[in-house]
Amino acid sequence: MLKQKERGQLIVLSGPSGVGKSTVIAELFSQRENIHFSVSYTTRKPRVGEQDGVNYNFVSREEFEGMIARDELLEYAEYVDNYYGTSLKAIEEQLSRGVDVLLDIEVQGAAKVRSRCPDALFIFIIPPSFEELSRRLHGRNTDSEEVIAGRLEKAKIEFREIPNYDYLVINDKVSHAVAEIEAILTAAECRVENRTSILTQFA
């Protein structure tokens, strides 16, 4: 049995609204051990049913701006008068213990992570077709036509960022998408630089 790896892998997952990221992530976590989901920090108020530390880490604006000032955030952005961001310390604690960390963030956040953590794995999830994305968004029955149209327009803009990612996963069936992500993570673990500890005995 190989010992636990010395350092975890940072995995960045992006994809348009409606592509099914949450479902894919939930399935991946049910199949894979030694992987941690990074819970973002936000200054917005919790919605009904949301739990602190599970959905988000809810903090005051003052606390969040303190984190920015102390350079404690890997990336952050402001949407509709609320901050959202990723704690660098929380991620580093997991990675240094040999645990993989998954970030589910949009393309701007991913670009910031890329500049600070170039050795992260960047995976973009797409639907099998644009028509299918539209169908999934309509199938939710949660948004107006106007909101859906906005999400589809935003998806087109996000698709332009795909060349900046390492891997493209097609979420046609959840099980297939999860299998592709599993394959990517296994390949990353087999990189020579990730297996240097085992090489010392052959030196």
Secondary structure, 3 states (H helix, E strand, C coil): CCCCCCCCCEEEEECCCCCCHHHHHHHHHHHCCCEEECCCEECCCCCCCCCECCCEEECCHHHHHHHHHCCCEEEEEEECCEEEEEEHHHHHHHHHCCCEEEEECCHHHHHHHHHHCCCCEEEEEECCCHHHHHHHHHHCCCCCHHHHHHHHHHHHHHHCCHHHCCEEEECCCHHHHHHHHHHHHHHHHCCHHHHHHHHHHHC
